[in-house]
Amino acid sequence: MSDIAALVLAAGKGTRMHSDKPKVLQTLLGEPMLGHVLYALEAVFAEAIWIVAGHRAEMVEAAFPGRQFVRQEQQLGTGHALMSALPALQAAGCSRVLVVNGDTPLLSEDVVRTFLDRAANADVAFASITLPDAGAYGRVVREGEAVRGIVEAKDYDPAVHGPVTGEVNAGIYLIRLDVAQELLPRISNQNKSGEYYITDVVALAVQQGLEVRGITCGQDESLMGVNSPQELAAMEESLRTRIVQGLLAAGVMIHAPQLVRVAPRAVVEPGAELTGPCEIYGNSHVARGAAVASHCVLYDSSIGAGAQLRSFCHLEGATVGQGALVGPFARLRPGAELGEASHVGNFVELKKARLGPGAKANHLSYLGDASIGAGANIGAGTITCNYDGRHKYQTHIGEKAFIGSNTALVAPVRVGEGALVGAGSVITRDVPDNEMGIARGRQKNLPRKR
């Protein structure tokens, strides 16, 4: 594909979404719909992908750092968007461009490859689908089997263009760049929307005697765009179902599958077990033999083989080692790392903290900016006081240390290996290895006043 670039049209506002956010940033399974399109393309085109941004372009660019963008300063239509991108595409040395819409989140790598194969050697090619209700999609006009053009819904006149057949434009094109360079300046905005349509290139190419290929794709919903909250919800459910069915077929055990949500980039290995409702987003990875119970939510987290997440746990940017036990009602924030066979129990929160193998924090604790050694035991109510209002500090707890209940460890502080901290202590100085630290007032018993 070295001579073909991909161009994603993502400049539109999406008025019918009723949102201040650009349409392509609306999410399905936790990912912007533009992200779903890019994932489908990057397996085919690697880095040869450009994005046309327009409405609130700075938001779109910030959401996808490192991508190649072209600005469409005025949103004058899809034809104008392609024209805006031509200089960048030509400078890259491409001879053909695949154009797709950024609001087609069900697009897949297989669909892209199949379309490219079927469109090979055409001067202009586009994909079409057949719908029972053509709605607002551009209508494909044919004479027999030959394509004559594409007419937008607002401009379609059955008396002129013939009866509606249900074949509509799917919004994916393969166009030779020299053809685009020649024909785009000739398209007009004399239509009911006052826009320059990329679809007009089809009729102009036919008039030029060029090879124009309309590739029919049946009722393939993966090529359909999103234009309203209702359509977004329907596509998200379709994508969710497709992913869950794929996991079941691969050997993942899923209970209440209709309540399980797994994002496209997440990996759940065969032999893992999920119980709905649960949600697994981003680059999360659930290994073989791991179990995720109901009401758990994972973002960009890794669950090791044989680990168990009990109900109502929330993980973000966390790593859970093999055989570890988490929850119920645990929260692991970014940078939390649980070693092999470690335990984090109910109402325990970790942030930038590592529990060594076999370490335990079973109840009601906050451990932030901390390292806890193998086999250490953290009593209920323990807090690492890691923030002084301006800076964060580290707490180190050695192997096989024992921290008594209701302890505050004021960082920076170190509790040595095998050390014991008495319950109710406020520890502000290091506790040496194998020693006991107690920091609390002496108890007094006084007569009770009545």
N, C-alpha and C positions, 0 to 999 in steps of 0.2 A: 504493500500500500504506500510505497515511498513517494509516489507521484500524486497521491490524493491527500487532501487535508479535510478536516471536519470543521464545520462552522455551526455553532449553536446560536440560534436567535433567541435572545433573552432580554430584549429591550422594552417589552411592553409593560403597561401599567397593570392590566388585569382588573378593569373597573368592576366587573361583575363579582369579584372576590370580596368587595366591600372591606378592603384592608389597606392600611397605610404602607404595608410591606409589599415590595415587588412580588408579582405573582410567582415567579420562579423560586422565591425563597419560602413559599408555603411548604409545609412539611408533610411527608408520608413516612410513617414508622420512624420518626425522629430525624429524618434526613430531608433537606430541601429538595424539591422536585428537580431542580437543575442538577443537583448531585447525582440523582438516579440516572439522569441522561448521560452525565460525564462518565459514570462507572461503566455504562454500556459501551461507550465509545473508546475509552482509553485502552481496553484490551485489544482493539483493532488498530488504533491510530497512535498509541503511545503519547508522545508530546505534541503531535501535529494537530492540535485542537485549539481553535480560537472561539471566543465567546463575544457576541455583540451585546453590549450593555447600553442602556439608555435611561429609562426611568429609574431614578434613585440609584444610578450606576455605582456610586461609592459604596452603597450597602452590598450590592451584588459582588463587587470586587473584594470587599473586606471579608465576605463569607467564603471566598475561594482564593486565598493568597497563593501566589506562585503560578496562577493560570495566566494564559495569554488573552488579553482583552482588546477589543476594538470599541471605541465610543461612537454611538449614534446620537449625536448631540440633539437633533430633532427627530422625533419618532414619526417619520413620514411613510412608514409601511415596510413590508418585508423586502420588496425590491430595493428600496433605498438602503436597507440594512446590509444587503449583500454588496451593494455598490460601495458602501462605506468600508467594507472589509477587503475589497479587491486589492488595494495596494499592499496590505500586509500579506495576503495570500500569494501574490505574485512575487513579492520579495523573498518569500520562503521557497520559491522555485517549484511550486505545485502546478500541475497541469489540469487537475480536476478538483472539484470541491463537493463534498457531501454536506448538504444543508439539512439540519433538523431543527425542530422547534424545542425550546427549553421547557415546554409545559407538557412533555410526553413522558411521564415518569415510569411507565411500564415498558419502555423501549429496552430491548435486550441485545446482548452481543450477537446471539444467533440470528435475530431479525436483521441486524445491520449487515452481517456477513452475507446472508441470503440475498438481501436487496442488492448489495454490491456485485455479487455474482451474476444476478439476473440483469443488472443494468450495464454490464461490461460492454464497452465499445459504442454505447449510445452517445450521441451528442448532448441530449437532454433526456433524463429519465426521472420519473416520479412514481411514488407508490400511491395506490388507491385502495380504499376499503368500501364495502357495500353495507349500508345501514338501512334498517326499515324506515327510519326517519332521518332524512338528510340534515335537518336542523340548520345550523348556521355554517356548515361546512361548504367549501367551494365545490360546485358540481363539475364532474368530468363530462365533457362533450365529445362524443365519438360519431364517426360516420362508418357504420359497420364495425369492424375491429379497430380501425385507424383512429388515433387520437386527433381531435381538431383543436382542443383547447381546454382550459379550466376557467369557469366563470364563477365569481364569488356570489354567495347566496343573495345578497342585496341587489345584485345586478342581473340575476337570472330571469329570463323571460321565456316561458315555454313556447310562446308563439314564434320566437326567434331561434331559440336554442333546442327546441324539441322537448318532449315530456321528461320529467325527472325520473331517472332510472334507479336512483339510490346509490350510484357509484360516486364517491366523493374523494376529494383530495386529502391524503393523509399527512401532508406537510413534510415529507422527506424527499429530497431531490439529489440527483447526481448530475452535475453540470460541468462541461468543459469550460475552463477559465477564459479561453479566447472567445468562446461563444457568449459567455456572460459579458465580457468586455465590449463586444460588438452590439449586443441586444439591449442591455440594461439602459443605455442612454435613450433608447427609443420607446420605452414604456411610458405610459401616460397616467396621470392621476385624475383623468376625467371619468370618475365613477362616483357612486353615491357616498362613499367614505372619504373621497378626496385623497386617497393613498396610492403609493406606487407599489403594485403587487408583484411579487416574484412569479406568481402564476401566469402573468402576461407573457413571460419569456417562452412559455410552452407554445402559445399560438404564433408568436413571432418566429420561433424556430420551425414550426410547421410550414409557415409561409415561405421561409428561406429554403425549404426542401431538405432540411437537416433530419437526421434520424432521431425521432422523438419516441420514447418508449414509456407507455403507461403500464406499470406493473401491478396487476391486481393481487390483493392480499386477502380476499374474502372478507370476513368480519373480525379480523385480528384486532382485538382491543388494545394491544400493546402499542399501536400507532395512534391511538386517540389522544387528543389533548384535554387539558383541564381548564374549564372556564368559569366554574362556580363552586361554592362550598359543597353543594350536593355531589357534583362530579368528583371533587377531591375525595370526599368520604367514600364514595363508591369505588374509586380506584385504589384507595388505601386498603379497603377490605379485600379487593381482588388480589392485590399484591400480598397481603398478609396470608390469605388462603393458599396462594401459590407457594409461598415459602414454607409454610407449615406442612403442606402436603409433600413437598420435596424432602423435608426432614423426616417425616414418617416413613417415606419410601426408602430413605437411606439407612433406617434402623435406629432413629431416635425414639425413645419412649415418651409419648406426650399424653398426659391426662387432661381432659377438657380442652381439646385442641382449638375449639372455637374461641377460647379466651386467651390464647397464647399469641404474643406479638414478638416477632424476631426480625430485626432489620437485615437488609440484604448483605451488608458487609460482615455481620456477625457470623461466627462459626460455632456450630454445635455438633460435636462428633457423634457418630453412631455409638450407641451404648450409653449415652447420657440420658437423663430423665428430667422432664419438665412437667410441672403441674400448673395449670391455669387457675386463676389469671396470673400471668407473669409477663414481664416485658424485658427484652434483651436488645439493646441498641448499640450503634456505633461499631467499633472494632472489638466487641466482646468475644471471648472464646470460652466455651464450656467443654471441658475434656471428657473423654470416655469414662463412664463410671461415676461422674459427678451428678448430683441431684439438686435441682432448684425447685423449692417448694412454692406454694401459691403466694401471691401478693408480693413477690420480689421484683425489684427493678434494677437492671444493670445497665451502666453506661461505660463503654470502653474498659471493661474489666475482664480479668482472666480467672477462671475457676479450674483448679487442678484436678487430676484424676482422683476419684473417690471422695472428693470434698462434698460437704453438704451445706446448702443454704436453707435454713429453716424459714418459716413464713415471715413475711413483713420485713425483709431486709432491703436496704437501699445501698447500692455500691456504685461508685463513680471513680474511674481511674484507679481501681484497686486490683491487687493480685492476691489470690487465695491459693495456698500451696496444697499439695497432695494430702488427702485425708483430713484436711482442716474442717472444723465445725464452726458455723457462723449462725448466730441468732438463736431464737427469733428476735425481731425488733432491733437488729444491729444496723449501724450506719458506718460504712467505710468510705471515707472521702479520698480525694486524690492523694496518691503517694502511700496509701495504706498497703502494707505487705504482711501477709500471714504465712509463717513458715509451716513446714510439714507437720501435720497432726496438732497444730495449735488450735486454741479454742477462743472464740469471741462470743460472749453470751448476750442476754437480753439487755437492751438499753445501754449498749456500749458503743462509743463513737471513737473512731480512729482517723487521724489526719496526719500525713507525712510521718507515720509511725510504723515500725517494723517489729513484729513479734517473732522471735526465734522459734525453732522447732520445739513443739511440746509446750510452749508457753501458754498461759491461760489468763484471760480477763473475762470472768464469767458474768459479772453483773455491774450495771449502773456506774460506768466509768467514762472519763474523757482522757484519751491519750493522744497528745499532739506533739509533733516535732520530737519524737522519742524513739529510742532503740531499746528493745526488751530482749534480754538474752534467753537462750534455750532453757526450758524448764522453769522459768520464773513464774511466780503466781502473783496476780494483781488483785487485791481485795476489793470488795464492793465500795463504791463511792470514791475511788482514787481519781485524782485530777493532776495532770501535769500543767502547772501554771507557766505556760510558755511565752506569754506576751505581756510586756510591761507598758503597753500603750504606744510604743514606737518601734520596738524590735522584737523578733522571735528568737527564742533560745532553746537549746537542746537539753533533753533529759536522757541519761543513760542508766539503764538498770541491768545489772550483770546476770550471768547465768545462775539459775536456781535461787535467785533472790526472792524474798517474800515480803510483799508490801501489804501491811495491815489495812483493814477497812477504814474508810473516811480519812484518807491521807491526802495532803496537798504537797506536791513536789515542786518547789519554786525554782525554776530553771534560771541559769544553767546549774545543773547539779548532777552528781553521779552517785548511784547506789551500787556498791561493789558486789562481786560474785559471792553467793551464799549469804549475803547480808539480810538482816531482818529489820523492818521498820514497824514500830509499834502502832497499833490502831489509833486514829485520831491525831496523828502527828502532822505538824507543818515543817517540812524538811527544807532548810535553806542552805545547809552545808553538806559536803560529800560524806557518805557513810562508807568507811573502808571495807574491804573484803572480809567476810565472815564476822562482822561486828553487828551490833544492834544499835539502831538510832531511834531515840524517842524524843519528841519535842512537843510537850503539852504541859499545861499547868497541873500542879498537885491537887488531888481531890480533897475537898473539905466537906465534912458533914456538919450541918448546923441545925439547931432546933427549928422545927417547922412553926411558922406563925399561923395562928388560926383566927 
